[in-house]
Amino acid sequence: MSTAPIKVLLVDDSAVVRQVLAAMLGQFKDIKVIATASDPIVAQERMRVEWPDVVVLDVEMPRMDGITFLKQIMAERPTPVIICSTLTEKGAETTMQALAAGATTFITKPKIGLKDFLTEAAADFARTVREAALARPRSHAAHAGTAPAAARARTAPALPAKDAMAQTTDRVIAIGTSTGGTQALEEVLTALPRVSPGIVVVQHMPEKFTALFAQRLDGLCQIEVKEAQDGDRVRTGRALIAPGGRHMQLKRNGAYYEVKVADGPPVNRHKPSVDVLFRSVAQFAGANALGIIMTGMGDDGARGLREMLDAGATTVAQDEKSCVVFGMPKEAIKLDAAERIVPLDHIAQEINRFALRH
């Protein structure tokens, strides 16, 4: 029995972009572009006739901007949305807003040479559509209705300040995530008290985007959140986000942990790679570490988490129900790499529990 093709709606005010994107996806039998639209108003009309499996959405359009339209989709009928973004600072900022509003993932396009670039990237674009089609986006209304970040952080189980500082100095939390991870990380990190153990994070994301993502989280969290730089110390109350396009590893420097940020070939098609981080944490932190693998497509981080477990670390995987994409955690569970499988809203508690161990 043949599987029905993935139904895609393309929304972009550029006729050239719509034409090129449709031609790219038209090469693949398992994907069908059911309609194109020049703006969200036209898209809404098309969606009343046939609802797509995946929406590819530009954000700067006439009559209604993409972010407003995205929020409407997430409130009415959560659907995987791929943001089509430019590799500019403004494009990155808008993309961060879109991911926070419920977008599943994004593709980047340059301002010039668009046709050649998109044509060369056809296979990657098709893979992104296939991955998005497997996602289960969370309702924007439900997400937006939660307590403000500061209030959520205050409701988390508090660590006694003096004891926590003494207990968490040499403890490291390593987190790996991908598709759906921006919202998931926000939920976890905003729920942590400022004296949480040092955290190192790989979120699959290209250059220019990780710095803005870190800045956004830093404004929401009690802990400090920053894009990692080579030599940054891993310390209590700080989360370091691996920069896009660079690998991040944990290193020991005397009595302290720090990160090494360096170039290198992609691992599991990713740079930064979760496996690269987790393997270094296994080597240098061992039983002093907690490894957490969260929502994401593929298997990056599964083997690294297993290495952490074998080195004596505590390991946790996000459960299927709370994942946007149950790929990375699923592969880790298959390898018996996760000691505990918990929903997203319990992960901050796992971190606090680990921090309080003697």
KEKE-3310 file (N, C-alpha, C; in steps of 0.2 Angstrom, whole numbers, plus 5000, padded with zeros to 4 digits):
npx = (5004:5003:5010:5002:5007:5016:5008:5010:5010:5015:5020:5024:5029:5036:5036:5045:5052:5042:5040:5052:5054:5043:5046:5058:5053:5044:5052:5051:5043:5036:5032:5020:5016:5002:4997:5001:5004:5003:5002:4997:4983:4978:4983:4975:4963:4966:4968:4956:4950:4959:4968:4985:4999:5011:5017:5026:5034:5036:5041:5041:5029:5016:5000:4997:5009:5021:5023:5011:5002:5007:5005:4991:4989:4994:4986:4973:4974:4987:5000:5014:5026:5038:5049:5055:5069:5080:5098:5102:5105:5093:5084:5087:5083:5069:5066:5069:5058:5048:5051:5049:5035:5030:5034:5041:5054:5067:5072:5086:5089:5099:5101:5105:5108:5098:5090:5100:5105:5094:5091:5102:5101:5090:5088:5091:5081:5070:5072:5070:5057:5051:5055:5049:5035:5034:5033:5025:5018:5016:5002:5001:4993:4992:5005:5008:5000:5005:5013:5023:5040:5049:5041:5038:5051:5052:5043:5049:5057:5067:5084:5094:5104:5118:5122:5120:5129:5141:5139:5137:5148:5157:5149:5140:5128:5123:5115:5106:5098:5086:5075:5061:5067:5070:5059:5057:5069:5068:5057:5063:5075:5070:5064:5073:5082:5093:5105:5108:5117:5132:5128:5129:5125:5119:5111:5104:5107:5110:5124:5124:5111:5112:5118:5108:5098:5103:5104:5090:5085:5093:5087:5076:5078:5083:5095:5112:5113:5122:5130:5142:5160:5177:5186:5177:5171:5163:5151:5142:5125:5126:5122:5129:5128:5131:5140:5132:5138:5150:5159:5157:5165:5168:5180:5193:5201:5212:5205:5193:5179:5179:5174:5179:5178:5178:5181:5177:5174:5156:5147:5136:5129:5128:5134:5135:5137:5128:5133:5147:5148:5143:5151:5163:5160:5157:5170:5178:5170:5162:5155:5151:5142:5126:5117:5106:5094:5084:5069:5070:5075:5082:5097:5108:5118:5113:5122:5132:5126:5125:5138:5141:5133:5139:5151:5147:5139:5123:5108:5095:5080:5069:5051:5040:5028:5028:5037:5041:5047:5050:5064:5078:5078:5071:5081:5091:5085:5083:5096:5098:5102:5097:5093:5082:5065:5057:5043:5043:5040:5045:5059:5067:5065:5072:5085:5087:5086:5097:5107:5106:5111:5122)
npy = (4994:5011:5026:5041:5056:5070:5084:5101:5118:5133:5149:5164:5181:5183:5179:5173:5165:5157:5150:5143:5136:5127:5120:5114:5105:5098:5088:5077:5062:5059:5071:5084:5099:5107:5120:5137:5153:5171:5178:5178:5180:5175:5162:5158:5156:5146:5136:5133:5125:5114:5107:5108:5097:5102:5118:5130:5145:5162:5177:5191:5199:5206:5214:5204:5199:5185:5180:5183:5176:5163:5162:5161:5149:5140:5142:5138:5126:5116:5115:5108:5120:5127:5140:5151:5159:5173:5174:5185:5197:5203:5194:5183:5187:5188:5175:5168:5173:5167:5153:5153:5156:5144:5138:5124:5122:5129:5136:5143:5157:5165:5183:5186:5177:5168:5158:5149:5145:5139:5129:5120:5116:5107:5093:5094:5103:5095:5085:5092:5095:5082:5079:5089:5085:5074:5080:5085:5099:5110:5118:5135:5143:5137:5136:5150:5153:5150:5153:5169:5169:5172:5170:5156:5152:5155:5146:5134:5120:5126:5128:5127:5141:5141:5128:5123:5130:5124:5111:5110:5115:5106:5100:5095:5099:5092:5095:5090:5094:5096:5098:5107:5110:5123:5129:5119:5120:5133:5131:5122:5129:5141:5137:5135:5138:5151:5146:5134:5120:5121:5122:5115:5116:5109:5114:5111:5122:5135:5147:5164:5162:5156:5165:5175:5167:5163:5176:5179:5169:5172:5184:5179:5170:5165:5161:5164:5165:5161:5162:5151:5154:5150:5143:5147:5147:5133:5136:5137:5143:5146:5144:5138:5139:5130:5137:5140:5131:5127:5115:5110:5106:5098:5102:5099:5110:5111:5113:5116:5116:5119:5125:5120:5127:5124:5122:5110:5094:5090:5080:5067:5074:5086:5102:5112:5096:5085:5072:5075:5084:5076:5065:5071:5076:5063:5059:5069:5072:5062:5053:5065:5071:5075:5069:5075:5071:5078:5083:5080:5077:5062:5054:5060:5061:5050:5039:5046:5049:5036:5033:5042:5037:5024:5029:5033:5043:5051:5049:5055:5055:5064:5061:5052:5058:5072:5077:5086:5081:5064:5058:5059:5056:5044:5035:5035:5029:5016:5012:5009:5020:5029:5032:5036:5041:5055:5067:5083:5094:5089:5089:5100:5097:5085:5090:5098:5088:5081:5090:5092:5080:5071)
npz = (5000:4995:5002:5006:4998:5006:5010:5005:5008:5001:5006:5002:4998:4986:4969:4962:4972:4976:4965:4963:4975:4974:4962:4966:4976:4968:4962:4970:4974:4985:4990:4989:4982:4987:4985:4982:4990:4990:5001:5019:5019:5007:5009:5020:5013:5004:5014:5019:5010:5008:5020:5024:5027:5030:5032:5023:5026:5023:5032:5031:5024:5014:5020:5031:5043:5044:5057:5064:5057:5059:5073:5073:5066:5075:5086:5081:5074:5077:5067:5057:5054:5043:5043:5031:5030:5029:5029:5039:5051:5055:5050:5057:5070:5068:5065:5077:5085:5078:5080:5094:5094:5089:5077:5068:5062:5052:5036:5028:5017:5005:5001:4988:4973:4974:4966:4961:4973:4980:4971:4972:4985:4985:4990:5003:5007:5004:5014:5025:5025:5025:5038:5046:5044:5052:5064:5079:5083:5097:5104:5101:5109:5121:5125:5126:5136:5148:5164:5167:5163:5174:5185:5183:5185:5199:5204:5203:5212:5225:5227:5241:5244:5250:5252:5239:5231:5236:5232:5219:5211:5204:5196:5181:5169:5154:5139:5125:5110:5096:5083:5088:5099:5104:5110:5120:5127:5132:5141:5150:5155:5160:5171:5181:5196:5200:5206:5200:5193:5182:5165:5149:5132:5117:5103:5088:5076:5064:5061:5067:5072:5085:5094:5095:5100:5113:5119:5120:5128:5140:5144:5149:5159:5176:5177:5170:5152:5138:5122:5119:5120:5115:5129:5139:5155:5164:5175:5191:5189:5176:5158:5144:5127:5112:5099:5082:5068:5074:5084:5101:5116:5132:5143:5156:5167:5178:5193:5188:5176:5158:5142:5125:5110:5093:5076:5064:5055:5051:5062:5062:5052:5058:5065:5077:5085:5095:5100:5099:5110:5121:5122:5126:5138:5144:5145:5153:5164:5169:5182:5188:5180:5172:5159:5146:5134:5122:5113:5095:5078:5070:5076:5083:5097:5104:5105:5111:5123:5128:5130:5141:5151:5153:5158:5170:5172:5176:5167:5156:5146:5136:5136:5124:5122:5125:5116:5102:5090:5091:5090:5092:5106:5106:5099:5108:5119:5113:5113:5126:5134:5142:5159:5165:5159:5155:5155:5147:5156:5168:5168:5173:5186:5187:5185:5196:5206:5204:5207:5220:5226:5236)
capx = (5000:5007:5009:5000:5012:5016:5004:5014:5008:5020:5017:5029:5026:5040:5034:5051:5053:5036:5041:5058:5052:5038:5050:5062:5049:5041:5056:5051:5036:5033:5030:5015:5014:4995:4995:5005:5000:5007:5002:4993:4976:4977:4984:4969:4958:4968:4968:4949:4949:4963:4973:4992:5003:5017:5017:5033:5031:5040:5039:5040:5024:5010:4993:4998:5016:5021:5022:5004:4999:5009:5001:4984:4989:4995:4980:4967:4976:4994:5003:5021:5028:5045:5050:5059:5072:5086:5104:5104:5103:5085:5081:5088:5079:5062:5066:5069:5052:5044:5052:5046:5028:5028:5037:5045:5061:5067:5077:5089:5090:5103:5098:5106:5109:5092:5088:5105:5106:5089:5091:5107:5099:5084:5088:5091:5075:5065:5072:5067:5049:5049:5056:5043:5029:5033:5033:5018:5018:5012:4997:5004:4989:4993:5012:5008:4996:5009:5016:5029:5046:5052:5036:5039:5057:5051:5039:5053:5060:5072:5090:5097:5110:5125:5123:5120:5135:5146:5138:5136:5153:5160:5144:5139:5122:5124:5109:5106:5091:5086:5069:5057:5071:5070:5053:5059:5075:5065:5053:5067:5080:5066:5061:5079:5084:5100:5111:5108:5124:5134:5125:5132:5119:5119:5104:5105:5105:5116:5128:5120:5105:5113:5119:5102:5094:5106:5102:5083:5085:5096:5082:5070:5080:5086:5102:5115:5113:5126:5133:5149:5166:5182:5188:5172:5171:5156:5150:5135:5121:5127:5121:5133:5125:5136:5138:5131:5144:5156:5158:5158:5167:5169:5187:5195:5206:5213:5199:5187:5177:5178:5173:5183:5174:5182:5179:5178:5169:5150:5146:5129:5127:5127:5139:5138:5135:5127:5138:5154:5148:5142:5157:5168:5157:5159:5178:5180:5166:5160:5149:5149:5138:5119:5115:5098:5093:5077:5066:5074:5075:5088:5100:5113:5118:5111:5128:5136:5123:5127:5145:5140:5130:5145:5156:5145:5134:5116:5106:5088:5078:5062:5047:5038:5022:5030:5042:5039:5049:5053:5069:5084:5077:5070:5087:5095:5081:5085:5103:5098:5107:5093:5091:5075:5062:5052:5040:5047:5039:5049:5066:5070:5065:5078:5091:5087:5087:5104:5111:5105:5114:5128)
capy = (5000:5017:5031:5047:5061:5075:5090:5107:5124:5138:5155:5169:5186:5183:5174:5169:5161:5152:5146:5139:5131:5122:5116:5110:5100:5094:5083:5071:5059:5059:5077:5087:5106:5108:5127:5142:5159:5177:5181:5174:5180:5170:5156:5156:5154:5139:5131:5131:5120:5108:5109:5105:5093:5106:5125:5134:5152:5168:5181:5198:5199:5212:5212:5200:5196:5178:5178:5184:5170:5157:5161:5159:5142:5136:5142:5135:5119:5116:5111:5109:5126:5129:5147:5153:5165:5176:5174:5192:5198:5204:5188:5178:5189:5186:5167:5167:5175:5162:5147:5154:5155:5137:5135:5118:5123:5134:5135:5149:5158:5171:5188:5186:5170:5164:5152:5144:5142:5134:5123:5116:5114:5104:5087:5096:5106:5090:5081:5096:5095:5076:5079:5093:5082:5070:5084:5087:5105:5111:5123:5141:5146:5133:5138:5157:5154:5148:5159:5172:5166:5174:5167:5149:5150:5155:5140:5128:5118:5130:5125:5131:5144:5139:5121:5122:5132:5119:5104:5110:5118:5102:5096:5098:5097:5092:5095:5090:5094:5098:5101:5108:5111:5130:5130:5115:5123:5139:5129:5120:5134:5147:5134:5133:5143:5154:5142:5128:5118:5124:5119:5115:5114:5109:5115:5111:5129:5138:5153:5170:5161:5154:5171:5178:5163:5164:5182:5179:5165:5176:5189:5176:5165:5168:5159:5167:5161:5165:5158:5149:5155:5145:5144:5149:5142:5131:5137:5138:5148:5148:5139:5139:5137:5129:5142:5137:5130:5125:5110:5112:5100:5100:5101:5100:5115:5111:5111:5118:5114:5124:5122:5121:5128:5124:5120:5103:5091:5089:5074:5065:5079:5092:5105:5108:5089:5083:5067:5078:5087:5071:5061:5075:5076:5057:5058:5073:5073:5055:5053:5072:5074:5073:5070:5075:5071:5080:5082:5081:5072:5059:5050:5063:5062:5044:5035:5050:5048:5029:5034:5046:5032:5020:5033:5034:5049:5050:5050:5056:5056:5066:5056:5053:5062:5079:5079:5088:5075:5059:5055:5058:5052:5037:5032:5034:5024:5010:5010:5009:5025:5033:5029:5039:5044:5059:5072:5089:5098:5086:5089:5104:5094:5081:5094:5100:5082:5079:5095:5091:5074:5072)
capz = (5000:4995:5007:5003:4998:5011:5007:5007:5006:5001:5007:5001:4993:4980:4965:4961:4978:4976:4959:4964:4980:4971:4957:4970:4979:4963:4960:4975:4973:4992:4993:4984:4984:4985:4984:4984:4991:4990:5008:5023:5018:5002:5012:5023:5009:5002:5019:5020:5005:5010:5025:5022:5032:5031:5029:5022:5027:5024:5038:5029:5019:5015:5023:5037:5044:5045:5064:5066:5054:5062:5079:5071:5064:5081:5090:5078:5072:5077:5060:5056:5050:5041:5042:5026:5033:5027:5034:5041:5058:5056:5048:5063:5076:5067:5066:5084:5087:5075:5084:5101:5093:5088:5071:5069:5061:5047:5031:5027:5010:5004:4998:4981:4970:4977:4962:4961:4980:4982:4967:4974:4991:4985:4994:5010:5008:5005:5020:5031:5024:5028:5046:5049:5043:5057:5070:5083:5086:5103:5103:5103:5114:5127:5127:5128:5142:5154:5168:5164:5164:5180:5189:5182:5189:5206:5207:5203:5218:5226:5230:5247:5241:5252:5250:5231:5228:5237:5229:5211:5208:5200:5192:5174:5165:5147:5136:5117:5107:5089:5081:5094:5105:5106:5115:5125:5131:5136:5146:5155:5158:5164:5177:5185:5200:5198:5208:5196:5191:5176:5159:5142:5128:5109:5100:5081:5074:5061:5063:5068:5076:5092:5098:5097:5104:5119:5122:5121:5134:5145:5146:5152:5164:5182:5176:5164:5146:5133:5117:5121:5117:5117:5135:5144:5161:5166:5182:5194:5187:5169:5153:5138:5121:5107:5093:5076:5064:5078:5089:5108:5120:5139:5145:5163:5168:5185:5197:5184:5169:5153:5135:5119:5104:5088:5069:5062:5050:5054:5065:5061:5048:5062:5068:5082:5086:5102:5101:5101:5117:5126:5122:5130:5145:5147:5146:5158:5170:5171:5187:5190:5175:5170:5152:5145:5127:5121:5106:5089:5073:5069:5081:5086:5104:5107:5106:5116:5130:5131:5133:5147:5156:5154:5162:5177:5172:5176:5160:5155:5139:5136:5133:5117:5122:5126:5111:5095:5086:5096:5086:5096:5113:5104:5097:5114:5123:5110:5115:5134:5136:5147:5165:5166:5153:5158:5151:5147:5162:5174:5166:5177:5192:5187:5186:5203:5210:5203:5210:5228:5228:5240)
cpx = (5004:5005:5007:5006:5011:5013:5008:5010:5013:5018:5023:5027:5030:5038:5039:5053:5048:5038:5047:5057:5048:5042:5055:5058:5045:5045:5055:5044:5033:5031:5025:5014:5006:4993:5001:5001:5005:5007:4997:4986:4974:4978:4978:4964:4959:4967:4961:4947:4952:4968:4980:4994:5009:5016:5024:5031:5037:5037:5038:5035:5019:5004:4993:5005:5015:5020:5015:5000:5001:5006:4994:4984:4989:4989:4974:4968:4983:4996:5010:5022:5035:5045:5056:5063:5078:5092:5106:5102:5096:5082:5081:5084:5071:5061:5065:5062:5047:5045:5048:5038:5026:5030:5041:5052:5061:5073:5080:5090:5094:5099:5099:5108:5104:5091:5093:5106:5100:5089:5096:5105:5092:5083:5087:5084:5069:5065:5069:5060:5047:5050:5050:5037:5028:5032:5025:5019:5014:5008:5001:5000:4990:5000:5012:5004:4999:5011:5022:5035:5049:5047:5037:5046:5056:5047:5043:5056:5066:5078:5092:5104:5116:5126:5124:5126:5141:5145:5138:5142:5156:5155:5142:5133:5124:5117:5110:5099:5092:5079:5064:5061:5071:5065:5055:5064:5072:5061:5058:5071:5076:5064:5067:5080:5091:5106:5111:5116:5125:5131:5128:5126:5121:5112:5106:5103:5111:5119:5123:5114:5106:5114:5112:5097:5096:5104:5095:5082:5088:5091:5077:5072:5083:5094:5105:5115:5117:5129:5140:5155:5172:5185:5184:5172:5164:5156:5143:5131:5122:5126:5125:5130:5130:5135:5137:5137:5150:5154:5160:5160:5169:5177:5188:5201:5207:5207:5192:5185:5177:5176:5178:5178:5179:5179:5180:5173:5162:5150:5138:5126:5126:5134:5136:5134:5134:5132:5145:5154:5148:5148:5163:5166:5158:5166:5180:5176:5163:5154:5147:5144:5131:5118:5108:5098:5085:5075:5071:5074:5082:5091:5106:5113:5116:5117:5132:5133:5124:5134:5145:5138:5136:5150:5154:5140:5127:5113:5098:5086:5071:5057:5043:5032:5023:5035:5038:5041:5053:5058:5075:5083:5075:5076:5091:5092:5083:5091:5103:5102:5103:5091:5084:5072:5056:5049:5044:5046:5042:5057:5070:5070:5071:5085:5092:5089:5094:5109:5111:5108:5121:5134)
cpy = (5006:5022:5037:5052:5067:5081:5096:5113:5129:5145:5160:5174:5187:5177:5170:5163:5155:5147:5141:5134:5125:5118:5111:5104:5095:5088:5076:5069:5059:5065:5080:5094:5107:5115:5131:5149:5165:5180:5177:5174:5175:5163:5153:5153:5147:5134:5129:5126:5114:5110:5105:5101:5098:5113:5128:5141:5157:5172:5188:5198:5204:5209:5209:5198:5189:5176:5178:5178:5164:5156:5159:5152:5138:5136:5138:5128:5118:5112:5113:5115:5127:5136:5147:5159:5167:5175:5181:5192:5199:5198:5183:5180:5187:5178:5165:5168:5169:5155:5147:5154:5149:5134:5129:5119:5128:5133:5142:5150:5165:5177:5188:5179:5165:5157:5147:5141:5137:5128:5118:5113:5109:5097:5089:5099:5100:5086:5085:5096:5088:5076:5083:5089:5077:5073:5084:5093:5106:5118:5130:5144:5143:5135:5145:5158:5152:5154:5162:5168:5166:5170:5159:5147:5150:5149:5134:5126:5122:5126:5129:5134:5142:5132:5120:5124:5127:5113:5105:5113:5113:5097:5099:5095:5097:5091:5095:5090:5097:5101:5101:5110:5118:5131:5125:5117:5129:5136:5126:5125:5139:5144:5133:5139:5146:5150:5135:5126:5121:5119:5120:5112:5114:5109:5116:5118:5132:5144:5159:5169:5160:5160:5174:5174:5163:5170:5182:5175:5169:5181:5186:5172:5169:5166:5163:5162:5164:5160:5157:5152:5151:5147:5147:5144:5140:5132:5137:5144:5150:5143:5142:5136:5136:5134:5138:5137:5129:5120:5113:5106:5103:5098:5102:5105:5115:5109:5113:5115:5120:5121:5124:5121:5129:5121:5113:5100:5090:5081:5072:5071:5086:5095:5112:5101:5088:5077:5070:5080:5081:5067:5064:5075:5069:5056:5062:5074:5067:5056:5060:5075:5071:5074:5070:5076:5073:5080:5084:5076:5069:5055:5054:5064:5055:5040:5039:5049:5041:5030:5037:5041:5027:5023:5035:5040:5047:5053:5051:5057:5059:5061:5057:5058:5070:5081:5081:5083:5070:5055:5053:5054:5045:5032:5030:5029:5017:5007:5009:5014:5029:5029:5030:5042:5048:5064:5079:5093:5095:5087:5094:5101:5089:5084:5096:5094:5080:5084:5094:5084:5075:5068)
cpz = (5000:5000:5004:5003:5004:5007:5010:5004:5007:5001:5007:4996:4987:4975:4963:4966:4977:4970:4960:4969:4977:4966:4961:4973:4974:4961:4964:4975:4980:4994:4987:4987:4982:4983:4985:4986:4992:4997:5012:5022:5012:5005:5016:5019:5006:5007:5021:5015:5006:5014:5024:5028:5034:5028:5028:5021:5028:5030:5036:5023:5020:5018:5030:5038:5045:5052:5066:5063:5057:5069:5078:5070:5071:5086:5087:5077:5071:5071:5060:5052:5049:5040:5036:5028:5029:5032:5035:5048:5060:5055:5054:5069:5074:5067:5073:5087:5084:5079:5091:5100:5090:5081:5073:5068:5055:5042:5030:5019:5010:5001:4990:4979:4973:4973:4962:4968:4982:4978:4970:4981:4991:4989:5001:5012:5009:5011:5026:5031:5027:5036:5049:5049:5049:5064:5073:5086:5092:5101:5106:5109:5121:5130:5130:5134:5149:5158:5165:5166:5171:5186:5189:5186:5196:5209:5206:5210:5219:5229:5235:5244:5243:5250:5243:5229:5230:5234:5222:5208:5203:5196:5186:5172:5158:5143:5128:5115:5100:5088:5087:5100:5108:5111:5121:5130:5135:5142:5152:5159:5162:5170:5182:5190:5198:5201:5205:5194:5184:5170:5153:5137:5120:5107:5092:5078:5070:5064:5063:5072:5083:5096:5100:5101:5112:5123:5124:5128:5141:5148:5150:5158:5170:5181:5170:5158:5141:5128:5119:5117:5120:5124:5141:5149:5162:5173:5184:5191:5180:5164:5147:5132:5115:5101:5087:5072:5067:5083:5096:5112:5127:5140:5153:5163:5175:5189:5194:5178:5164:5147:5130:5114:5098:5081:5069:5058:5054:5056:5065:5057:5052:5064:5071:5083:5094:5104:5103:5108:5122:5127:5126:5137:5148:5149:5152:5164:5173:5176:5189:5185:5174:5163:5150:5137:5126:5114:5100:5084:5072:5076:5084:5093:5107:5109:5112:5123:5133:5134:5140:5152:5158:5158:5169:5178:5173:5169:5160:5148:5140:5133:5127:5117:5122:5120:5105:5090:5091:5092:5090:5103:5111:5103:5104:5119:5120:5112:5123:5137:5141:5153:5166:5160:5156:5154:5152:5153:5169:5173:5171:5184:5193:5188:5193:5208:5210:5207:5218:5230:5231:5237)
residu = (MET:SER:THR:ALA:PRO:ILE:LYS:VAL:LEU:LEU:VAL:ASP:ASP:SER:ALA:VAL:VAL:ARG:GLN:VAL:LEU:ALA:ALA:MET:LEU:GLY:GLN:PHE:LYS:ASP:ILE:LYS:VAL:ILE:ALA:THR:ALA:SER:ASP:PRO:ILE:VAL:ALA:GLN:GLU:ARG:MET:ARG:VAL:GLU:TRP:PRO:ASP:VAL:VAL:VAL:LEU:ASP:VAL:GLU:MET:PRO:ARG:MET:ASP:GLY:ILE:THR:PHE:LEU:LYS:GLN:ILE:MET:ALA:GLU:ARG:PRO:THR:PRO:VAL:ILE:ILE:CYS:SER:THR:LEU:THR:GLU:LYS:GLY:ALA:GLU:THR:THR:MET:GLN:ALA:LEU:ALA:ALA:GLY:ALA:THR:THR:PHE:ILE:THR:LYS:PRO:LYS:ILE:GLY:LEU:LYS:ASP:PHE:LEU:THR:GLU:ALA:ALA:ALA:ASP:PHE:ALA:ARG:THR:VAL:ARG:GLU:ALA:ALA:LEU:ALA:ARG:PRO:ARG:SER:HIS:ALA:ALA:HIS:ALA:GLY:THR:ALA:PRO:ALA:ALA:ALA:ARG:ALA:ARG:THR:ALA:PRO:ALA:LEU:PRO:ALA:LYS:ASP:ALA:MET:ALA:GLN:THR:THR:ASP:ARG:VAL:ILE:ALA:ILE:GLY:THR:SER:THR:GLY:GLY:THR:GLN:ALA:LEU:GLU:GLU:VAL:LEU:THR:ALA:LEU:PRO:ARG:VAL:SER:PRO:GLY:ILE:VAL:VAL:VAL:GLN:HIS:MET:PRO:GLU:LYS:PHE:THR:ALA:LEU:PHE:ALA:GLN:ARG:LEU:ASP:GLY:LEU:CYS:GLN:ILE:GLU:VAL:LYS:GLU:ALA:GLN:ASP:GLY:ASP:ARG:VAL:ARG:THR:GLY:ARG:ALA:LEU:ILE:ALA:PRO:GLY:GLY:ARG:HIS:MET:GLN:LEU:LYS:ARG:ASN:GLY:ALA:TYR:TYR:GLU:VAL:LYS:VAL:ALA:ASP:GLY:PRO:PRO:VAL:ASN:ARG:HIS:LYS:PRO:SER:VAL:ASP:VAL:LEU:PHE:ARG:SER:VAL:ALA:GLN:PHE:ALA:GLY:ALA:ASN:ALA:LEU:GLY:ILE:ILE:MET:THR:GLY:MET:GLY:ASP:ASP:GLY:ALA:ARG:GLY:LEU:ARG:GLU:MET:LEU:ASP:ALA:GLY:ALA:THR:THR:VAL:ALA:GLN:ASP:GLU:LYS:SER:CYS:VAL:VAL:PHE:GLY:MET:PRO:LYS:GLU:ALA:ILE:LYS:LEU:ASP:ALA:ALA:GLU:ARG:ILE:VAL:PRO:LEU:ASP:HIS:ILE:ALA:GLN:GLU:ILE:ASN:ARG:PHE:ALA:LEU:ARG:HIS)
# end
